[in-house]
Amino acid sequence: MNKQEIIGKVFANKQLGLASRAQAARTVDAVFDSIYAGLKETGVVQMYGFGTFRVRNRAARLGRNPQDGSTIKIKSTKRISFRAGVDMVEHAKRCKKAV
């Protein structure tokens, strides 16, 4: 499922009372923006039952240049990790299709 499909599902949810697909898009964008802001401020966003997003440091390391085989230094970076919550894991167990 991609972002446009998520927007379509949000718009189709009549309980939310959204008048247009554009409103649904703004709603989805607001949720994503809130997650980004939370990660920037604290490094962790927990949504009980859904999962936890966390900023993690990846240490500097040595790598290999595939063109000539020489050793290169790879800088440390920050990555986002996600760990599924209990409810998400239970939903995944009931999925009919696995990728």
C-alpha positions in Angstrom: 0.0 0.0 0.0 1.4 3.4 -0.9 0.6 6.9 0.4 -2.2 7.6 -2.2 -3.9 4.3 -1.2 -3.7 5.3 2.5 -5.3 8.7 1.6 -8.1 6.8 -0.3 -8.8 4.6 2.8 -8.9 7.7 5.1 -11.2 9.5 2.7 -13.5 6.4 2.5 -13.8 6.3 6.3 -17.2 8.1 6.7 -16.8 8.3 10.5 -14.1 11.0 9.9 -16.4 13.2 8.0 -13.9 14.5 5.5 -15.5 16.4 2.7 -12.7 15.9 0.1 -9.8 13.8 -0.9 -7.6 16.9 -0.4 -8.7 17.0 3.3 -7.8 13.3 3.7 -4.4 14.1 2.1 -3.8 16.9 4.6 -4.8 14.7 7.5 -2.4 11.9 6.4 0.4 14.6 5.9 -0.3 16.0 9.4 0.1 12.5 10.9 3.4 12.0 9.1 4.6 15.5 10.0 3.8 14.8 13.7 5.9 11.6 13.5 8.8 13.5 11.9 8.6 16.3 14.6 8.5 13.7 17.4 11.6 12.0 16.0 13.4 15.3 15.7 12.6 16.4 19.2 13.0 13.2 21.2 14.3 10.5 18.9 11.4 8.2 19.8 7.7 8.1 18.7 5.6 5.4 20.5 2.1 4.5 19.3 0.9 1.8 21.7 -0.4 -1.2 19.8 1.0 0.1 16.5 4.7 0.3 17.1 7.7 2.4 17.9 9.8 4.6 15.6 13.3 5.3 16.9 16.4 7.2 15.6 19.5 5.0 15.9 23.1 5.8 15.3 25.0 3.6 12.9 28.7 3.6 13.8 31.4 4.5 11.3 32.9 1.4 9.7 35.3 0.3 7.0 33.8 -0.8 3.7 35.1 -2.0 0.3 34.9 -0.1 -3.0 33.3 -2.6 -5.4 35.1 -1.1 -8.4 38.7 -1.6 -7.3 38.5 -3.5 -4.0 40.1 -0.8 -2.0 39.1 -0.2 1.7 37.1 3.0 2.3 35.9 4.7 5.5 32.1 5.0 5.8 30.9 7.8 8.0 28.5 7.2 10.9 24.9 7.9 10.1 21.5 8.1 11.8 18.8 5.7 10.7 15.1 5.3 11.6 14.1 1.9 13.0 10.6 0.6 13.5 9.5 -2.1 15.9 5.9 -3.4 15.5 3.6 -3.3 18.5 1.6 -6.2 19.8 -1.6 -5.3 17.9 0.4 -4.9 14.6 2.0 -8.3 15.1 -1.4 -9.9 15.7 -2.8 -8.3 12.5 0.2 -9.6 10.6 -0.5 -13.1 11.8 -3.9 -12.9 10.2 -2.6 -11.6 6.8 -3.5 -13.9 3.9 -0.5 -12.8 1.8 3.1 -12.4 2.8 5.7 -10.6 0.7 
